[in-house]
Amino acid sequence: MKNIVDWLDANTNDSALTFEGNADVEQQAEIIRAKAEAAGYSADELLDACGGDIAGYLRNRRADAVPNDADGKMPGDVSPIIAPGFNQQ
């Protein structure tokens, strides 16, 4: 059996983490908790791996996966953003 951190990485799809409000985050945290328990991990192991807050862990994973200040660019991309309709000739 994998350790809980490896299991969490393998079973948390950052691109699928979509939530508009706190209820969505809590719902996804419950889904992760149920999957972990079905895989044989205890709730205490999962809480420990998530720093004591499963919903907070999911929020942080999503924030790391999609930075808010990227303006639609990949991190580290220094090329300018070209405005729509800009003619480069």
C-alpha positions as CSV (number, residue, x, y, z in Angstrom):
1,M,0.0,0.0,0.0
2,K,1.3,3.5,-0.9
3,N,1.9,6.0,1.9
4,I,-0.9,8.5,2.3
5,V,1.0,11.4,0.7
6,D,1.7,9.4,-2.5
7,W,-1.9,8.2,-2.5
8,L,-3.1,11.8,-2.1
9,D,-1.0,13.0,-5.0
10,A,-2.2,10.2,-7.2
11,N,-5.9,10.7,-6.3
12,T,-6.2,14.5,-6.4
13,N,-6.5,15.8,-9.9
14,D,-5.7,19.5,-9.7
15,S,-7.4,20.4,-13.0
16,A,-10.6,18.7,-11.7
17,L,-10.7,20.8,-8.5
18,T,-13.4,23.3,-9.4
19,F,-15.3,25.0,-6.7
20,E,-17.2,28.3,-6.5
21,G,-17.9,28.4,-2.8
22,N,-17.1,26.8,0.5
23,A,-19.8,24.1,0.1
24,D,-18.1,22.8,-3.0
25,V,-14.7,22.6,-1.3
26,E,-16.2,20.8,1.7
27,Q,-18.0,18.4,-0.7
28,Q,-14.8,17.5,-2.5
29,A,-13.0,17.1,0.8
30,E,-15.7,14.6,1.8
31,I,-15.2,12.7,-1.4
32,I,-11.4,12.5,-0.9
33,R,-12.0,11.4,2.7
34,A,-14.3,8.6,1.6
35,K,-12.0,7.4,-1.2
36,A,-9.0,7.4,1.3
37,E,-11.0,5.3,3.8
38,A,-12.1,2.9,1.1
39,A,-8.4,2.5,0.1
40,G,-7.6,1.6,3.7
41,Y,-6.3,4.9,5.1
42,S,-7.7,6.3,8.4
43,A,-9.2,9.7,8.7
44,D,-6.4,10.7,11.0
45,E,-3.7,9.7,8.5
46,L,-5.5,11.8,5.8
47,L,-5.9,14.8,8.1
48,D,-2.2,14.6,9.1
49,A,-1.2,14.4,5.4
50,C,-3.4,17.5,4.7
51,G,-2.0,19.5,7.5
52,G,-5.2,19.1,9.6
53,D,-7.5,20.6,7.0
54,I,-8.6,18.6,3.9
55,A,-10.6,21.4,2.3
56,G,-7.6,23.8,2.9
57,Y,-5.3,21.3,1.3
58,L,-7.5,21.2,-1.8
59,R,-7.7,25.0,-2.0
60,N,-3.9,25.2,-1.8
61,R,-3.5,22.6,-4.5
62,R,-5.8,24.4,-6.8
63,A,-4.2,27.7,-6.1
64,D,-0.8,26.2,-6.9
65,A,-2.1,24.6,-10.1
66,V,-3.7,27.8,-11.5
67,P,-2.0,31.0,-10.3
68,N,-4.3,33.9,-10.1
69,D,-1.8,36.5,-11.4
70,A,-0.7,34.6,-14.5
71,D,-3.0,36.5,-17.0
72,G,-3.5,33.3,-18.9
73,K,0.2,32.7,-19.3
74,M,2.4,29.9,-18.0
75,P,4.5,30.9,-15.0
76,G,7.9,32.1,-16.1
77,D,6.6,33.2,-19.6
78,V,8.0,36.6,-20.2
79,S,6.6,37.1,-23.7
80,P,4.1,40.0,-24.0
81,I,0.4,39.4,-24.2
82,I,-0.8,40.5,-27.6
83,A,-4.1,42.3,-27.6
84,P,-6.9,40.8,-29.8
85,G,-7.0,42.4,-33.2
86,F,-3.4,43.6,-33.1
87,N,-1.8,43.4,-36.5
88,Q,1.8,42.3,-36.3
89,Q,2.8,43.2,-39.8
